[in-house]
């Protein structure tokens, strides 16, 4: 329904070749742009929110942000684009399990905390973007630091299973690598899921000699004792202020981009006779609310439904409620 509202609201020109969500410093997008790929990036820091605005349109957790991200994904060149999601990992990291209460068996976490709900919402919406990118014929990747419990989340596993059903058991690949091979200030192990086997080429093997060659120690956490005498840890933010993805890593992804697109998998096959859109829409089934607990698509639908530019075709008007 959200995609329909977007197509009835905007004229969609399909010309984007690279999208980066949760871009941070945006080295991937910078390198892609320098290689003449038309690119765009999304990150909450890309928009300074004025006081008179209700929401930040670069924040995927709000209605306007997710609607804009979906719109730009629809603007991608069909069967010839890539997108990367460096999902915010703070709620899924091992250091946060004391708060989030996440584990491989309880990856949803303790939903009494706003930070847990926010992390779940961002991941579930990222899964929808992955599904849309797959259907549009794009190549995608989702990156997380080693130990992050993202890969155990029900909505993510459900999304991967759907892609397996369309493209086979090799339709989604997982790779793990050391970022120190790309001149990172810390060794930092990462993993990524992608719908192309080419993603394995970013793994440069075993990390050797890092401690000897890297004399400068980067402190990523401050240790202190609180008033009750308990040991505490606080992140310094140093890895955020430096380049999250080193330039050599971005160049490696850029060099592999054409090959990645050539070996992408998982796109559903169209039937020999494509039924009318209304017929397909009426046959859609509701998703499992236990899997999509915090995606909150109703707020996105209501946001788009109120648009003054929206023009719903007459034959569809009885199918589109005023509000959800």
C-alpha positions in Angstrom: 0.0 0.0 0.0 2.9 2.4 0.8 4.5 1.7 -2.6 1.1 2.4 -4.3 0.7 5.7 -2.5 4.2 6.8 -3.4 3.6 6.0 -7.1 0.4 8.0 -7.0 2.1 11.0 -5.3 5.4 11.4 -7.1 6.7 11.0 -10.6 9.4 8.4 -10.2 12.5 8.7 -12.5 14.6 5.5 -12.3 18.2 6.6 -12.5 19.9 5.8 -9.2 22.7 3.2 -9.2 23.8 3.1 -5.6 22.1 3.8 -2.2 23.7 3.7 1.2 21.5 3.6 4.3 22.9 4.5 7.8 25.8 6.0 5.8 27.7 7.8 8.6 30.8 9.4 7.1 29.7 8.0 3.7 33.0 6.7 2.3 31.1 4.1 0.2 28.9 6.7 -1.4 31.9 9.1 -2.0 33.9 6.4 -3.8 30.8 5.2 -5.8 30.1 8.8 -6.9 33.8 9.3 -7.9 33.4 6.2 -10.0 30.5 7.9 -11.9 27.7 5.9 -10.3 24.7 8.1 -9.5 24.5 7.7 -5.7 22.5 8.8 -2.7 23.0 8.4 1.0 20.7 8.4 4.0 21.7 9.1 7.6 20.1 11.0 10.4 23.1 13.4 10.5 22.4 14.5 6.9 19.5 16.7 8.1 19.6 19.4 10.8 16.0 19.4 12.0 14.5 22.8 12.3 12.2 23.5 15.3 9.0 23.8 13.2 9.3 20.3 11.6 7.7 17.3 13.2 10.1 14.7 12.0 13.5 14.2 10.4 13.1 13.0 6.8 16.5 11.3 7.1 15.5 9.2 10.1 14.3 5.7 9.0 12.5 5.3 12.3 9.9 8.0 11.5 7.2 8.0 8.8 8.7 10.6 6.6 12.2 9.0 6.7 11.0 5.5 5.8 8.7 6.9 3.0 11.6 8.8 1.5 13.9 5.8 1.7 11.3 3.7 -0.1 10.8 6.4 -2.7 14.5 6.6 -3.5 14.8 2.8 -3.7 11.9 2.9 -6.3 14.0 5.4 -8.2 16.9 2.8 -8.6 17.6 1.5 -12.1 15.7 -1.8 -12.4 18.1 -4.8 -12.3 21.2 -2.6 -12.3 21.7 -1.1 -8.9 23.1 -1.8 -5.4 22.3 -0.7 -1.9 24.1 -1.1 1.4 22.8 -1.0 4.9 25.2 -0.3 7.7 22.5 -0.8 10.3 22.9 1.0 13.6 24.2 -1.8 15.8 24.2 -0.3 19.4 21.1 -2.2 20.5 22.3 -5.5 19.1 25.9 -5.5 20.2 27.3 -7.7 22.9 28.2 -4.8 25.1 24.5 -3.8 25.3 23.1 -7.1 26.3 22.9 -6.0 29.9 20.3 -3.4 28.8 18.7 -5.0 25.8 18.6 -8.5 27.3 19.2 -9.9 23.8 20.6 -13.4 23.1 20.5 -15.7 20.0 17.3 -17.2 21.4 15.7 -13.9 22.5 16.9 -11.5 19.9 13.8 -9.3 20.2 15.2 -8.1 23.5 13.5 -6.4 26.5 10.8 -4.2 24.9 10.4 -2.0 28.0 13.4 0.1 26.8 12.9 2.7 24.0 16.4 1.9 22.7 15.4 -1.7 22.1 12.1 -0.7 20.4 14.1 1.7 18.2 16.6 -0.9 17.2 13.9 -3.4 16.4 12.0 -0.8 14.3 15.2 0.1 12.3 16.0 -3.6 11.7 12.4 -4.5 10.6 12.3 -1.5 8.2 15.7 -2.5 6.9 14.4 -5.9 6.1 11.6 -4.4 4.1 14.1 -2.3 2.1 16.1 -5.5 1.5 13.0 -7.3 0.2 12.1 -4.4 -2.1 15.7 -4.2 -3.4 15.6 -7.9 -4.2 12.3 -7.6 -6.0 13.6 -4.7 -8.1 16.6 -6.8 -9.1 19.2 -5.0 -7.1 22.2 -6.3 -5.2 22.2 -5.5 -1.5 24.4 -6.0 1.6 23.8 -5.5 5.3 26.9 -5.1 7.5 27.2 -5.6 11.3 30.2 -5.8 13.7 31.1 -9.3 14.8 29.0 -10.5 17.8 25.9 -8.4 16.9 22.8 -10.4 17.3 21.1 -8.9 14.3 21.3 -12.1 12.3 19.1 -13.9 14.9 16.2 -11.4 14.7 12.9 -13.1 13.6 12.0 -10.5 10.9 15.5 -10.8 9.4 15.5 -14.6 9.3 12.0 -14.4 7.8 13.2 -12.1 5.1 16.2 -14.3 4.3 14.0 -17.4 4.1 11.7 -15.7 1.6 14.7 -14.9 -0.6 15.9 -18.5 -0.3 12.4 -19.6 -1.4 12.8 -17.5 -4.6 16.4 -17.9 -5.4 17.5 -21.2 -3.8 19.8 -22.0 -0.8 22.7 -19.9 -2.2 20.6 -16.8 -2.8 21.9 -15.1 0.4 25.6 -15.4 1.4 27.3 -14.5 4.7 30.9 -13.3 4.9 33.1 -12.4 7.8 36.3 -10.3 7.6 38.9 -8.2 9.5 38.6 -4.5 8.8 42.3 -4.1 9.6 43.0 -5.5 6.2 41.6 -2.2 4.9 43.8 0.1 7.1 41.2 0.4 9.9 42.7 1.8 13.2 41.4 -1.3 15.0 41.3 -4.9 13.8 37.5 -5.1 14.3 35.8 -8.2 12.9 32.7 -7.7 10.8 30.1 -9.7 9.0 27.7 -9.0 6.1 24.8 -10.7 4.4 24.3 -10.2 0.7 22.4 -11.7 -2.2 25.6 -12.3 -4.3 28.4 -14.8 -3.9 30.9 -12.1 -4.9 30.6 -10.6 -1.4 33.1 -13.3 -0.2 35.9 -11.5 -2.0 36.1 -8.8 0.7 37.4 -11.4 3.1 41.2 -11.3 2.9 41.8 -14.2 5.2 43.5 -14.5 8.6 44.7 -11.3 10.3 48.4 -11.6 11.0 50.9 -9.2 12.6 48.4 -6.5 13.4 49.7 -5.9 17.0 53.2 -5.5 15.8 52.4 -3.2 12.9 49.9 -1.0 14.7 51.7 0.8 17.5 49.0 3.4 18.2 46.3 2.1 20.5 42.7 3.3 19.9 40.7 3.5 23.1 37.1 2.7 22.3 35.8 2.5 25.9 36.4 4.3 29.2 36.5 2.2 32.4 35.4 3.7 35.6 33.9 2.9 39.0 30.5 4.4 39.9 29.3 5.6 43.3 28.3 2.1 44.4 31.7 0.7 43.6 30.7 -1.2 40.5 32.9 -1.3 37.4 31.4 0.5 34.4 32.2 1.0 30.7 31.4 4.0 28.5 32.0 4.2 24.8 34.3 7.0 23.7 32.9 7.4 20.3 36.3 7.4 18.7 35.3 4.9 16.0 32.3 7.1 15.1 34.4 10.2 14.7 36.9 8.4 12.5 36.0 6.8 9.2 33.6 3.9 10.0 34.4 2.3 6.6 38.0 3.0 5.6 38.5 4.3 2.1 40.4 1.1 1.0 37.3 -0.9 2.0 35.1 1.4 0.0 37.3 1.1 -3.0 37.2 -2.7 -2.7 33.4 -2.7 -2.7 33.4 -0.3 -5.7 35.8 -2.5 -7.6 33.6 -5.5 -7.0 30.3 -3.7 -7.7 29.9 -4.8 -11.4 30.6 -8.4 -10.5 28.3 -8.3 -7.6 25.5 -7.1 -9.8 26.2 -9.9 -12.3 25.8 -12.6 -9.7 22.9 -11.4 -7.7 20.1 -13.9 -6.8 16.7 -14.0 -5.2 14.6 -11.9 -7.5 11.1 -13.5 -7.8 10.1 -14.6 -11.3 7.1 -13.0 -12.8 4.3 -15.4 -14.0 3.9 -16.0 -17.7 0.6 -14.0 -17.5 0.8 -11.1 -15.1 -2.6 -10.5 -13.5 -4.1 -7.0 -13.0 -2.6 -5.1 -10.1 -6.0 -4.8 -8.3 -6.4 -8.6 -8.4 -2.9 -9.2 -7.0 -3.5 -6.6 -4.3 -6.8 -8.2 -3.2 -5.1 -11.6 -2.8 -2.4 -10.3 -0.5 -2.3 -11.8 3.0 -1.6 -10.0 6.3 1.8 -10.4 7.7 2.5 -12.1 11.1 2.3 -9.4 13.8 4.6 -11.5 16.0 7.4 -11.2 13.4 6.8 -7.5 12.5 6.3 -6.2 16.0 7.7 -2.7 15.7 7.7 -1.9 12.0 4.7 0.4 12.4 3.8 0.8 8.7 0.4 2.2 9.7 2.1 5.5 10.6 3.9 5.6 7.2 0.6 4.9 5.4 -1.3 7.6 7.3 1.5 10.1 6.6 1.4 9.5 2.9 -2.4 9.3 2.8 -2.7 12.9 4.0 -0.5 14.2 1.2 -2.0 17.0 -0.8 -0.3 15.7 -4.0 -1.8 12.2 -3.7 -4.0 11.2 -6.6 -5.6 7.8 -6.2 -7.1 6.3 -9.3 -10.9 6.0 -9.2 -10.9 2.2 -9.4 -8.6 2.0 -6.3 -10.3 4.5 -4.1 -12.6 2.0 -2.4 -9.5 -0.1 -1.5 -7.5 2.7 0.2 -8.9 3.6 3.7 -8.5 7.2 4.9 -6.5 6.1 7.9 -5.2 2.8 9.3 
